[in-house]
C-alpha cells in the first residue's frame, strides 16, 4: 500500500488543528503519532487536555509503558518501528520523519506564517523526489 501524503497549509493555529484532528481520528478508531520539536510537543501535551472543555484526547509519549494501548503518541524523534501499528503520522515539525514511507498516511501541518513555509516546501520536494504526489489542502475557516 502506498503512503498518502497531505499538506494542510495556512493553518492559523497548527496545535489546535492537531488537537481537533487527533480527536476526530481517534473517534473513528485511528491511531496517530504526532511529532514536532520538544517544546512544541510540551505545549501540545497540555493542549490535548484543555482545547475542548470537558474532554481530552488520550495520549502518551512514545516511550510510555501504555504506548501500545494509547491512540495518540507524542514523539520529538519518532521511532515508527517501535510504535507498532500507526494509521497516520502528523508532522508539525520542520523535517521529514525517517520511515514515513512505510505508513498508510502522513499529514503535514503548516502554519500561516512566512517562517513555516520554507521547511514545508523542502518536505514537499522530498516527498515528490520519493515518488509521491502530496495533496495540498488549504485551511478554510
PyMOL commands that place a pseudoatom at each C-alpha (Angstrom):
pseudoatom trace, name=CA, resn=UNK, resi=1, chain=A, elem=C, hetatm=0, pos=[0.000, 0.000, 0.000]
pseudoatom trace, name=CA, resn=UNK, resi=2, chain=A, elem=C, hetatm=0, pos=[1.358, 3.408, -0.955]
pseudoatom trace, name=CA, resn=UNK, resi=3, chain=A, elem=C, hetatm=0, pos=[1.640, 6.141, 1.622]
pseudoatom trace, name=CA, resn=UNK, resi=4, chain=A, elem=C, hetatm=0, pos=[-0.823, 9.002, 1.144]
pseudoatom trace, name=CA, resn=UNK, resi=5, chain=A, elem=C, hetatm=0, pos=[0.759, 12.373, 1.929]
pseudoatom trace, name=CA, resn=UNK, resi=6, chain=A, elem=C, hetatm=0, pos=[-1.254, 15.508, 2.677]
pseudoatom trace, name=CA, resn=UNK, resi=7, chain=A, elem=C, hetatm=0, pos=[-0.200, 19.037, 3.458]
pseudoatom trace, name=CA, resn=UNK, resi=8, chain=A, elem=C, hetatm=0, pos=[-2.716, 21.041, 5.456]
pseudoatom trace, name=CA, resn=UNK, resi=9, chain=A, elem=C, hetatm=0, pos=[-1.486, 24.580, 4.852]
pseudoatom trace, name=CA, resn=UNK, resi=10, chain=A, elem=C, hetatm=0, pos=[-2.034, 28.129, 6.069]
pseudoatom trace, name=CA, resn=UNK, resi=11, chain=A, elem=C, hetatm=0, pos=[-3.238, 26.968, 9.477]
pseudoatom trace, name=CA, resn=UNK, resi=12, chain=A, elem=C, hetatm=0, pos=[-3.690, 29.894, 11.871]
pseudoatom trace, name=CA, resn=UNK, resi=13, chain=A, elem=C, hetatm=0, pos=[-3.061, 27.608, 14.883]
pseudoatom trace, name=CA, resn=UNK, resi=14, chain=A, elem=C, hetatm=0, pos=[-1.421, 24.287, 13.944]
pseudoatom trace, name=CA, resn=UNK, resi=15, chain=A, elem=C, hetatm=0, pos=[-1.534, 22.974, 17.516]
pseudoatom trace, name=CA, resn=UNK, resi=16, chain=A, elem=C, hetatm=0, pos=[-5.271, 23.477, 17.939]
pseudoatom trace, name=CA, resn=UNK, resi=17, chain=A, elem=C, hetatm=0, pos=[-5.742, 21.999, 14.471]
pseudoatom trace, name=CA, resn=UNK, resi=18, chain=A, elem=C, hetatm=0, pos=[-3.689, 18.963, 15.552]
pseudoatom trace, name=CA, resn=UNK, resi=19, chain=A, elem=C, hetatm=0, pos=[-5.917, 18.565, 18.619]
pseudoatom trace, name=CA, resn=UNK, resi=20, chain=A, elem=C, hetatm=0, pos=[-9.085, 18.578, 16.526]
pseudoatom trace, name=CA, resn=UNK, resi=21, chain=A, elem=C, hetatm=0, pos=[-7.536, 16.207, 14.013]
pseudoatom trace, name=CA, resn=UNK, resi=22, chain=A, elem=C, hetatm=0, pos=[-6.470, 13.824, 16.787]
pseudoatom trace, name=CA, resn=UNK, resi=23, chain=A, elem=C, hetatm=0, pos=[-9.921, 13.947, 18.397]
pseudoatom trace, name=CA, resn=UNK, resi=24, chain=A, elem=C, hetatm=0, pos=[-11.702, 13.186, 15.119]
pseudoatom trace, name=CA, resn=UNK, resi=25, chain=A, elem=C, hetatm=0, pos=[-9.256, 10.449, 14.103]
pseudoatom trace, name=CA, resn=UNK, resi=26, chain=A, elem=C, hetatm=0, pos=[-9.401, 8.661, 17.444]
pseudoatom trace, name=CA, resn=UNK, resi=27, chain=A, elem=C, hetatm=0, pos=[-13.202, 8.831, 17.479]
pseudoatom trace, name=CA, resn=UNK, resi=28, chain=A, elem=C, hetatm=0, pos=[-13.011, 6.908, 14.202]
pseudoatom trace, name=CA, resn=UNK, resi=29, chain=A, elem=C, hetatm=0, pos=[-10.662, 4.330, 15.727]
pseudoatom trace, name=CA, resn=UNK, resi=30, chain=A, elem=C, hetatm=0, pos=[-7.392, 5.561, 14.220]
pseudoatom trace, name=CA, resn=UNK, resi=31, chain=A, elem=C, hetatm=0, pos=[-4.019, 5.577, 15.962]
pseudoatom trace, name=CA, resn=UNK, resi=32, chain=A, elem=C, hetatm=0, pos=[-1.744, 8.578, 15.424]
pseudoatom trace, name=CA, resn=UNK, resi=33, chain=A, elem=C, hetatm=0, pos=[1.837, 9.618, 16.028]
pseudoatom trace, name=CA, resn=UNK, resi=34, chain=A, elem=C, hetatm=0, pos=[2.208, 13.377, 16.496]
pseudoatom trace, name=CA, resn=UNK, resi=35, chain=A, elem=C, hetatm=0, pos=[5.687, 14.770, 16.042]
pseudoatom trace, name=CA, resn=UNK, resi=36, chain=A, elem=C, hetatm=0, pos=[7.233, 18.204, 16.495]
pseudoatom trace, name=CA, resn=UNK, resi=37, chain=A, elem=C, hetatm=0, pos=[10.176, 19.748, 18.339]
pseudoatom trace, name=CA, resn=UNK, resi=38, chain=A, elem=C, hetatm=0, pos=[10.053, 19.001, 22.084]
pseudoatom trace, name=CA, resn=UNK, resi=39, chain=A, elem=C, hetatm=0, pos=[8.912, 22.500, 23.212]
pseudoatom trace, name=CA, resn=UNK, resi=40, chain=A, elem=C, hetatm=0, pos=[6.019, 22.335, 20.738]
pseudoatom trace, name=CA, resn=UNK, resi=41, chain=A, elem=C, hetatm=0, pos=[5.082, 18.845, 21.925]
pseudoatom trace, name=CA, resn=UNK, resi=42, chain=A, elem=C, hetatm=0, pos=[5.135, 20.006, 25.535]
pseudoatom trace, name=CA, resn=UNK, resi=43, chain=A, elem=C, hetatm=0, pos=[2.590, 22.680, 24.612]
pseudoatom trace, name=CA, resn=UNK, resi=44, chain=A, elem=C, hetatm=0, pos=[0.563, 20.190, 22.578]
pseudoatom trace, name=CA, resn=UNK, resi=45, chain=A, elem=C, hetatm=0, pos=[0.583, 17.737, 25.500]
pseudoatom trace, name=CA, resn=UNK, resi=46, chain=A, elem=C, hetatm=0, pos=[-1.153, 20.331, 27.681]
pseudoatom trace, name=CA, resn=UNK, resi=47, chain=A, elem=C, hetatm=0, pos=[-3.487, 21.457, 24.926]
pseudoatom trace, name=CA, resn=UNK, resi=48, chain=A, elem=C, hetatm=0, pos=[-4.757, 17.915, 24.297]
pseudoatom trace, name=CA, resn=UNK, resi=49, chain=A, elem=C, hetatm=0, pos=[-6.178, 18.061, 27.852]
pseudoatom trace, name=CA, resn=UNK, resi=50, chain=A, elem=C, hetatm=0, pos=[-7.713, 21.515, 27.596]
pseudoatom trace, name=CA, resn=UNK, resi=51, chain=A, elem=C, hetatm=0, pos=[-8.507, 22.504, 23.997]
pseudoatom trace, name=CA, resn=UNK, resi=52, chain=A, elem=C, hetatm=0, pos=[-12.136, 21.485, 24.363]
pseudoatom trace, name=CA, resn=UNK, resi=53, chain=A, elem=C, hetatm=0, pos=[-13.968, 21.993, 27.661]
pseudoatom trace, name=CA, resn=UNK, resi=54, chain=A, elem=C, hetatm=0, pos=[-14.998, 18.755, 29.328]
pseudoatom trace, name=CA, resn=UNK, resi=55, chain=A, elem=C, hetatm=0, pos=[-12.957, 16.390, 27.194]
pseudoatom trace, name=CA, resn=UNK, resi=56, chain=A, elem=C, hetatm=0, pos=[-9.442, 15.394, 26.283]
pseudoatom trace, name=CA, resn=UNK, resi=57, chain=A, elem=C, hetatm=0, pos=[-7.669, 13.262, 23.725]
pseudoatom trace, name=CA, resn=UNK, resi=58, chain=A, elem=C, hetatm=0, pos=[-5.986, 10.208, 25.258]
pseudoatom trace, name=CA, resn=UNK, resi=59, chain=A, elem=C, hetatm=0, pos=[-2.279, 10.437, 24.553]
pseudoatom trace, name=CA, resn=UNK, resi=60, chain=A, elem=C, hetatm=0, pos=[1.127, 9.445, 25.922]
pseudoatom trace, name=CA, resn=UNK, resi=61, chain=A, elem=C, hetatm=0, pos=[4.773, 9.868, 24.982]
pseudoatom trace, name=CA, resn=UNK, resi=62, chain=A, elem=C, hetatm=0, pos=[6.083, 7.130, 22.679]
pseudoatom trace, name=CA, resn=UNK, resi=63, chain=A, elem=C, hetatm=0, pos=[8.287, 5.626, 25.433]
pseudoatom trace, name=CA, resn=UNK, resi=64, chain=A, elem=C, hetatm=0, pos=[5.458, 5.404, 27.993]
pseudoatom trace, name=CA, resn=UNK, resi=65, chain=A, elem=C, hetatm=0, pos=[4.560, 1.873, 29.171]
pseudoatom trace, name=CA, resn=UNK, resi=66, chain=A, elem=C, hetatm=0, pos=[0.977, 2.487, 27.986]
pseudoatom trace, name=CA, resn=UNK, resi=67, chain=A, elem=C, hetatm=0, pos=[2.024, 3.494, 24.468]
pseudoatom trace, name=CA, resn=UNK, resi=68, chain=A, elem=C, hetatm=0, pos=[0.905, 0.214, 22.886]
pseudoatom trace, name=CA, resn=UNK, resi=69, chain=A, elem=C, hetatm=0, pos=[-2.641, 0.773, 24.183]
pseudoatom trace, name=CA, resn=UNK, resi=70, chain=A, elem=C, hetatm=0, pos=[-2.991, 4.513, 23.631]
pseudoatom trace, name=CA, resn=UNK, resi=71, chain=A, elem=C, hetatm=0, pos=[-4.460, 6.022, 20.442]
pseudoatom trace, name=CA, resn=UNK, resi=72, chain=A, elem=C, hetatm=0, pos=[-2.195, 9.098, 20.238]
pseudoatom trace, name=CA, resn=UNK, resi=73, chain=A, elem=C, hetatm=0, pos=[1.560, 9.030, 20.683]
pseudoatom trace, name=CA, resn=UNK, resi=74, chain=A, elem=C, hetatm=0, pos=[3.776, 12.098, 21.036]
pseudoatom trace, name=CA, resn=UNK, resi=75, chain=A, elem=C, hetatm=0, pos=[7.406, 11.971, 19.945]
pseudoatom trace, name=CA, resn=UNK, resi=76, chain=A, elem=C, hetatm=0, pos=[10.054, 14.550, 19.161]
pseudoatom trace, name=CA, resn=UNK, resi=77, chain=A, elem=C, hetatm=0, pos=[12.096, 11.792, 17.494]
pseudoatom trace, name=CA, resn=UNK, resi=78, chain=A, elem=C, hetatm=0, pos=[9.582, 9.153, 16.427]
pseudoatom trace, name=CA, resn=UNK, resi=79, chain=A, elem=C, hetatm=0, pos=[10.631, 5.532, 16.327]
pseudoatom trace, name=CA, resn=UNK, resi=80, chain=A, elem=C, hetatm=0, pos=[7.979, 4.268, 13.929]
pseudoatom trace, name=CA, resn=UNK, resi=81, chain=A, elem=C, hetatm=0, pos=[9.252, 0.697, 14.002]
pseudoatom trace, name=CA, resn=UNK, resi=82, chain=A, elem=C, hetatm=0, pos=[8.841, 0.565, 17.791]
pseudoatom trace, name=CA, resn=UNK, resi=83, chain=A, elem=C, hetatm=0, pos=[5.479, 2.390, 17.742]
pseudoatom trace, name=CA, resn=UNK, resi=84, chain=A, elem=C, hetatm=0, pos=[3.627, -0.564, 16.254]
pseudoatom trace, name=CA, resn=UNK, resi=85, chain=A, elem=C, hetatm=0, pos=[0.564, -0.003, 14.105]
pseudoatom trace, name=CA, resn=UNK, resi=86, chain=A, elem=C, hetatm=0, pos=[0.143, 3.697, 13.387]
pseudoatom trace, name=CA, resn=UNK, resi=87, chain=A, elem=C, hetatm=0, pos=[-2.548, 4.792, 10.947]
pseudoatom trace, name=CA, resn=UNK, resi=88, chain=A, elem=C, hetatm=0, pos=[-1.067, 8.238, 10.385]
pseudoatom trace, name=CA, resn=UNK, resi=89, chain=A, elem=C, hetatm=0, pos=[1.905, 10.380, 11.245]
pseudoatom trace, name=CA, resn=UNK, resi=90, chain=A, elem=C, hetatm=0, pos=[1.033, 14.023, 11.916]
pseudoatom trace, name=CA, resn=UNK, resi=91, chain=A, elem=C, hetatm=0, pos=[4.109, 16.208, 11.490]
pseudoatom trace, name=CA, resn=UNK, resi=92, chain=A, elem=C, hetatm=0, pos=[4.181, 19.698, 12.965]
pseudoatom trace, name=CA, resn=UNK, resi=93, chain=A, elem=C, hetatm=0, pos=[7.975, 19.821, 12.729]
pseudoatom trace, name=CA, resn=UNK, resi=94, chain=A, elem=C, hetatm=0, pos=[10.321, 21.094, 10.050]
pseudoatom trace, name=CA, resn=UNK, resi=95, chain=A, elem=C, hetatm=0, pos=[11.911, 17.831, 8.901]
pseudoatom trace, name=CA, resn=UNK, resi=96, chain=A, elem=C, hetatm=0, pos=[10.937, 14.506, 7.387]
pseudoatom trace, name=CA, resn=UNK, resi=97, chain=A, elem=C, hetatm=0, pos=[10.472, 11.598, 9.781]
pseudoatom trace, name=CA, resn=UNK, resi=98, chain=A, elem=C, hetatm=0, pos=[12.591, 8.540, 8.939]
pseudoatom trace, name=CA, resn=UNK, resi=99, chain=A, elem=C, hetatm=0, pos=[10.410, 5.607, 7.924]
pseudoatom trace, name=CA, resn=UNK, resi=100, chain=A, elem=C, hetatm=0, pos=[7.397, 7.727, 6.893]
pseudoatom trace, name=CA, resn=UNK, resi=101, chain=A, elem=C, hetatm=0, pos=[7.052, 5.822, 3.619]
pseudoatom trace, name=CA, resn=UNK, resi=102, chain=A, elem=C, hetatm=0, pos=[6.013, 2.623, 5.461]
pseudoatom trace, name=CA, resn=UNK, resi=103, chain=A, elem=C, hetatm=0, pos=[2.914, 4.295, 6.912]
pseudoatom trace, name=CA, resn=UNK, resi=104, chain=A, elem=C, hetatm=0, pos=[-0.528, 4.438, 5.334]
pseudoatom trace, name=CA, resn=UNK, resi=105, chain=A, elem=C, hetatm=0, pos=[-0.714, 8.215, 5.730]
pseudoatom trace, name=CA, resn=UNK, resi=106, chain=A, elem=C, hetatm=0, pos=[1.357, 11.291, 6.565]
pseudoatom trace, name=CA, resn=UNK, resi=107, chain=A, elem=C, hetatm=0, pos=[-0.274, 14.614, 7.369]
pseudoatom trace, name=CA, resn=UNK, resi=108, chain=A, elem=C, hetatm=0, pos=[1.952, 17.670, 7.358]
pseudoatom trace, name=CA, resn=UNK, resi=109, chain=A, elem=C, hetatm=0, pos=[0.584, 20.658, 9.284]
pseudoatom trace, name=CA, resn=UNK, resi=110, chain=A, elem=C, hetatm=0, pos=[1.896, 24.013, 8.063]
pseudoatom trace, name=CA, resn=UNK, resi=111, chain=A, elem=C, hetatm=0, pos=[1.183, 27.297, 9.808]
pseudoatom trace, name=CA, resn=UNK, resi=112, chain=A, elem=C, hetatm=0, pos=[0.268, 30.546, 8.103]
pseudoatom trace, name=CA, resn=UNK, resi=113, chain=A, elem=C, hetatm=0, pos=[3.493, 32.395, 8.945]
pseudoatom trace, name=CA, resn=UNK, resi=114, chain=A, elem=C, hetatm=0, pos=[6.301, 33.046, 6.497]
pseudoatom trace, name=CA, resn=UNK, resi=115, chain=A, elem=C, hetatm=0, pos=[8.673, 31.168, 8.811]
pseudoatom trace, name=CA, resn=UNK, resi=116, chain=A, elem=C, hetatm=0, pos=[6.726, 27.893, 8.351]
pseudoatom trace, name=CA, resn=UNK, resi=117, chain=A, elem=C, hetatm=0, pos=[6.781, 27.811, 4.572]
pseudoatom trace, name=CA, resn=UNK, resi=118, chain=A, elem=C, hetatm=0, pos=[10.450, 27.202, 3.541]
pseudoatom trace, name=CA, resn=UNK, resi=119, chain=A, elem=C, hetatm=0, pos=[10.720, 23.939, 5.503]
pseudoatom trace, name=CA, resn=UNK, resi=120, chain=A, elem=C, hetatm=0, pos=[7.308, 22.838, 4.189]
pseudoatom trace, name=CA, resn=UNK, resi=121, chain=A, elem=C, hetatm=0, pos=[8.476, 23.441, 0.619]
pseudoatom trace, name=CA, resn=UNK, resi=122, chain=A, elem=C, hetatm=0, pos=[11.579, 21.330, 1.283]
pseudoatom trace, name=CA, resn=UNK, resi=123, chain=A, elem=C, hetatm=0, pos=[9.445, 18.484, 2.630]
pseudoatom trace, name=CA, resn=UNK, resi=124, chain=A, elem=C, hetatm=0, pos=[7.121, 18.769, -0.366]
pseudoatom trace, name=CA, resn=UNK, resi=125, chain=A, elem=C, hetatm=0, pos=[10.095, 18.444, -2.729]
pseudoatom trace, name=CA, resn=UNK, resi=126, chain=A, elem=C, hetatm=0, pos=[11.415, 15.458, -0.755]
pseudoatom trace, name=CA, resn=UNK, resi=127, chain=A, elem=C, hetatm=0, pos=[8.076, 13.633, -0.960]
pseudoatom trace, name=CA, resn=UNK, resi=128, chain=A, elem=C, hetatm=0, pos=[7.919, 14.289, -4.692]
pseudoatom trace, name=CA, resn=UNK, resi=129, chain=A, elem=C, hetatm=0, pos=[11.501, 13.083, -5.132]
pseudoatom trace, name=CA, resn=UNK, resi=130, chain=A, elem=C, hetatm=0, pos=[10.457, 9.864, -3.360]
pseudoatom trace, name=CA, resn=UNK, resi=131, chain=A, elem=C, hetatm=0, pos=[7.713, 9.347, -5.961]
pseudoatom trace, name=CA, resn=UNK, resi=132, chain=A, elem=C, hetatm=0, pos=[4.727, 10.691, -4.019]
pseudoatom trace, name=CA, resn=UNK, resi=133, chain=A, elem=C, hetatm=0, pos=[2.414, 13.493, -5.098]
pseudoatom trace, name=CA, resn=UNK, resi=134, chain=A, elem=C, hetatm=0, pos=[1.103, 15.087, -1.909]
pseudoatom trace, name=CA, resn=UNK, resi=135, chain=A, elem=C, hetatm=0, pos=[-2.364, 16.586, -1.722]
pseudoatom trace, name=CA, resn=UNK, resi=136, chain=A, elem=C, hetatm=0, pos=[-2.295, 20.203, -0.659]
pseudoatom trace, name=CA, resn=UNK, resi=137, chain=A, elem=C, hetatm=0, pos=[-5.317, 21.259, 1.354]
pseudoatom trace, name=CA, resn=UNK, resi=138, chain=A, elem=C, hetatm=0, pos=[-5.538, 24.969, 2.266]
pseudoatom trace, name=CA, resn=UNK, resi=139, chain=A, elem=C, hetatm=0, pos=[-7.149, 25.897, 5.556]
pseudoatom trace, name=CA, resn=UNK, resi=140, chain=A, elem=C, hetatm=0, pos=[-10.746, 27.008, 5.230]
pseudoatom trace, name=CA, resn=UNK, resi=141, chain=A, elem=C, hetatm=0, pos=[-12.344, 28.615, 8.270]
for i in range(1, 141): cmd.bond("trace and resi %d" % i, "trace and resi %d" % (i + 1))
show_as sticks, trace
zoom trace
